[in-house]
Amino acid sequence: MSAYRSTSVWIEQALACLAEAVERMPDDRFLAEHLAAHNEPRSPSVDMVATVLEREWWRRFPEGRDE
């Protein structure tokens, strides 16, 4: 397997683990993590994590939040 393919598999597994952990987070912790991701400077790795958090955001709050 090429280094590219190995790295891709590792990233996919890591994001799947993150998604599972995020799904189990209580709302207050989730909101803190979501805000922290938005406050970070943009980078490819932060963007991948932010995508997982955004997907969970819209799953939990499909109508958005009033806050």
N, C-alpha and C positions, 0 to 999 in steps of 0.2 A: 504494500500500500504506500502511496506517495505521502510525503510530508504534508502536502496540501490536504489530502483526503483525511489523514489522521487528525489534523488540526480541526477540520470541519466537523468531524464526528465528535471530537472532544467539546467543541463549542456548543453543538446541538445538545449534547448530554448535560452540559453545565446549565444551559438555558432552560432545559426541561426540569432540572432540579430546582432552579430558581422559581420557575412558574409554580411548581408544587408547593414550595415554601410560602410564596406570596399568597396562594389560595388559602392557606391555613392561618395567615396573619390576622390578628384582630384589626378592626378598622383603624384605630388610632395609630398603631404601628405602621400599617399599610400606608396611611396618609403621610406619615413622617418620611417613609422611604420614597414615596412618590414625589414629595416636595424636594427631597435631597437630590433625586435624579434630575429634576428640573433645574436645580441650582448649580449643578456641575457644568464645567466647560464641555462643549460638545467634543466627542471623539467617537470613533467607530464602536469601541467597546461599551461606552456609556449609552450610545444609541441603541445597541442591542438589548441592554438591560432595560432601558426606558421603554422599549417596545413591549416587553413583557409586562411592565407596570401599567402602561397605557391600556393594554388589552384587559387586564384585571380591573382597572378603573371603570371602563365602560361595561364590564360584566356586572360589577357591584352597583354602579350608579348609572343605569342606562339613560336616565333623564337629566344627568348632571347633578350638581349639588348647589344648594342655595348659599353656602358659605362663601 
